[in-house]
Amino acid sequence: MAENFVAEAWSLLAIALVWIGLRIYARCLFLGFRKLAIDDALMVFAGILYTAETVLAYIVGAYWKGLANNSMTDEERAALDPNSEEWRLRVGGSKTQLSGWLDYTVLLWTLKFCWIFYYSRLTEGVDNMPLRIRIGYAILTVTFFATFFAILFGCYPVEKHWQINPAPGNRCQPANSNLQLGTLLSLNITTDLYLMSIPLPMIWKSRLSPRKKVILLCMFGGGFVVMVFGILRCTTILTSGAEGPEQAGRWSCRESFAAVIVGNMPMVYPLFQRWYHGITGTYSKASTSGSNIKLSSGVSSSKKSKRGKPFQHPLSIPNDTAWGSDEAIVTVDCRPPVVTDEGTVNQKRGVDFAAGPAKVVDRSNSKERRVSSGAIVEAQPPGKEAEYGIHVVTEYSVDVEASQRKGQKEKFSRATSGPQ
């Protein structure tokens, strides 16, 4: 049984590290190295924490024989010699259990912060979302310290975590402490539910096709899978008795593996789509028309509210912002862009203006730039083409200075390649 877990634990770790590597590779491929964000750095840190967690889980079984200061009667505690081998194993096992709990907590909340940083970019410019993101930061910060300190100082002084005799009480037994299990499980589920409440309503109310909606719901609703693993972990520890220390390590690794896979799915998914379509050479119908499918539950802008403003659902994407740009989650199906010298765009999303230069006003950062030859959509460097996947799109207003289009306004979408 122990040998099977060793093989399982190291296999899961290897897969998780490769998965994180694919995330970083995809981000660099689609956006470039300089576009890596703080959540990418946090994900690398999470890989280190996951490695440490696996090592600690291995040590509990291989070195400390699965022993800790739990599952002992008062008579057994009184009869155990402080100089004996079993005493040493139980003390060492308890210390390692406490270290594993703390590492496990930091790892889970690091992955949660990766999500909130990702959502902060994904929902930038959407009404009400900045407030929800800030609330998310506050919730994650408070719950992290609450969980961390409950585990570390729920038993005080800290040395009682590995006390053998007299019995330190359940809250001072790291292998199966009810205080630690209850605190971590409740706050872990609460934060996961809040994080999923950010994208899921927008996806559910979107105008996507049922197939694409299901794909996105599964991708951004993967936190439910992690929650199930967390519940199984706590249930198994409480019912394992003397095997609690080993079971805690095993299920911690399994839950962390699921969290790493789910947390990187939105970034790795476009890379697999790119490889698949590169091998098969297939493109969807949307690729020929260059269509962007936005997650917007808002109705037509022609419909006015009582105040005379366009009506849109509070969670709809895109939504007009004070900066004049729209941010949207979209799925882009397109072939590599081709921009000709005459300003035409072939098999590429955007607007084809063959006549005259156009002035592009990017109001999201208060900068202006002029596009020569009237080509609105810029060609990406080799290997940077927009592929199938999840993207954030910014819409800009374009004033066309050509005489035959003078005074008219067009809109185009400039999508960054790959996951944001």
Buried (B, 14 or more C-beta within 10 A) or exposed (E): EEEEBBEBBBEBBEEBBEBBBBBBEBBBBBBBEEBBBEBBEBBBBBBBBBBBBBBBBBBBBEEBBBBBBBBBEEEEBEEBEEEEEBBEBBBBBBBBBBBBBBBBBBBBBBBBBBBBBBBBBBBBBBBEBBEBBEEBEEBBEEBBEEBBEBBBEBBEEEEBBBBBBEBBEEBBBBBBBBBBBEBBBEBBBEBBEBBBEBBBBBBBBBEBEEEBBEBBBEBBBBBEBBBEBBBEBBBBBEEBEBBBBBBBBBBBBBBBBBBBBBBBBBBBBBBBBBEEBEEEEEBEEBBEEBBBBBBBBBEEEEEEEEEEEBBBBEBBBBBBBEBBBBBBBBBBBBBBBEBEEEBBBEBBBBBBBEBBBBEBBBBBEEEEEEBEBBBBBEBBEEEBBBBBBBBBBBBBBBBBBBEEBEEEEBEBBBBBBBBB
